Structures are given as C-alpha cells and as structure tokens.
C-alpha cells in the first residue's frame, strides 16, 4: 500500500453535558463537563500491477469526557482534564477522505449521541473524585504555607 495523506483532528466537536457548583473550603468551584470527539483520517491507495488504484479513507474517532473547573470565574488548570475515554470508533470508506467526510461526521454524531447518557453519568459521578483532588491541592497549599516554601 502506498500512503497518500495523513491528517489528524479534522473534526473536533465539543458538547456540554453537565455542570455543578461545589462548595469546598470556603470557596465555590464550578465544574463544567463536556464531551469532545476527535476524528483522525488516513488516506491510503492500494497499488495493484494490473488494476487502477482507488483511494481508501481509514478513520478513527475518539470520544472523551473533559472536566473544566473555575473558581471565582478563573480557570483552575490543576484539576481540568479528561476524566473518561470511550472505546474508539473506526471504519473505512472507498474513495478519498474529503468525499467521505459527511458520512463519517454523521456516524461519529450517532456514536456520540448513543454515548450521551453514559457520559452524563460519568460527569455526575466525578464529584467525589474532584473533591478529593481539591482536598489534595488544599493540603499541599497549607503545607507550603506552614513550611514556608
């Protein structure tokens, strides 16, 4: 096979799924959760000695639940991260990736919609984990303040 083109992250769609306010250590944190889908494309063209070649678009989509946290309107990067990755979705289409793009986008959208309930559940169950991470940050901050550095 002959590799023609490799592009990644051609589709990156983010959908908000859950938000929660968490009161912790005299501060209020706002946790926002969203799903993000990213599609990676690879176009290959098989070469046969006695036949004309036809490109094939191979693709793989990843769906992730991301957490963003803000305190007093400012983002808190220490606890913003992906919290769950779904099994990747992949496939191939005859022809080039540009021509297959709308079909791939529709398939990824259906997959994201099918996982929406589980994504919301994952986001709602993250509260205890987030509180634990905030406890750890507070303990490190208090330790640094006591020891002077």
N, C-alpha and C positions, 0 to 999 in steps of 0.2 A: 504494500500500500504506500501511497505517496501522500504525505501531509501537505495540504494546501494552505490552511489557515487555522490559527488558534486564537480565539478571543475569549475573554472571560468577563464575568459580571456584566453581561449585556443587559440583563434585566435585574433590577434591584428594587423591589416594591416593599414598602413598609406600611403595616396596618395596625393602628392602635387597638388593643383588646381589653385593657384593664388599667385602672388607676386606683391608688389607695393612699390615704394620709395616715402616717404612723407617728404617734407621739412617743418620743424616746428621749430621756434625759433632758428635760426642759426644752426640747426642740421639736418641731414638727417637720417631718420629711414627707415629700410627695414622691411616691414610686409610680412610675408610668411604665407599662409593659406594651410591647408591640411585637408583631411577627414580621420577619424580614425574609423575603425569598430572593435568592440569587441564582441565576442560571449561567452555566459555563457551556460554551459551544466549542465544538471541534469539527472542522470540516475535512473529510478525507476523500481521496479519489482513488479507488482501486484501479490498477493498471493490468490489463489483460492483453496479451500479444495479438489476439485475433478479434477483439471486440472494442468498440468505442467505450471510453470510460464515462461513468456517471458519478458525480459527487454524491456523498452521503453526509448528512449532518448528524453528528452524535452530540447529545447534550445531557447535562446532569443538573438538576435543581436541588438546592439546599433550602430548608425552611428552619428558621431559628426563632426562638422567643428571646427578645432582648429586654433588659431592665435598665431604666434610667432613673436616677434619684436626684431630687433637688431639695435644698434646704434654704429657706428664705429666698426662693427664686433663683438661687445659684446652683449650677450642676455640681454634684458630688461624684467625681470621677472614680473615686476609690471603690465604689460599690456598683458602678454601672458596668454591666457585662451581659454576655449571652448566658441564659440560665438553662436552656434546653435546646437540643438539636433533634429534629425528626429524622427518620430514615430518609436518605436521599432518593429522589425520583429521577429516573433516567430513561432515555429512549433514543431512537434514531429515525430519521426521515430521509427518503430518497430525494435527492436534489440538494441545492445549496441552503445554507442556514438562513439566508435572507428570505427566501421563498417560504420556508417552513416556520418562520418566526411567529406568525399569528396562531398557528395550530399549537405550537409549543407554549406560547403565552396562555392560551385557553386551557391547556392541560395542567399547567402549573397553577392557574387560578382555581381550577376544580380541586386540585390536591390541597391547596391552602384552605379552601372553604371546608373541605372534609375534615381537616385537622383543627378547625377553629374552636370547637368545643374542648378538645384536649388542651389546646394552647391556653385557653381561658382558665382551665382548671390548674394547669401548671403555674400560671401567674398568681392565682389566688392562694395557692399553697406555698408560695415563696415568702410569705410574710415572716414566718418563724426564722427562716434562713437569713433574711435581711436584718431582722432584729439581732440575731447572733453576730452578724458582721458589724453592725453598728456598735454592739457591746465591745467587740474586739478593738474597733477603732478608738472608742472612748477609753478603754483600758490602756492602750498604747499612748494616747494623748495624756492621760493622767500620770502614767509612769514617767513620761518625758518631762512633765511639769514638776514632778517631785524630785527627780534626779538632776534636773537642770539641763537635760540635753537629750 
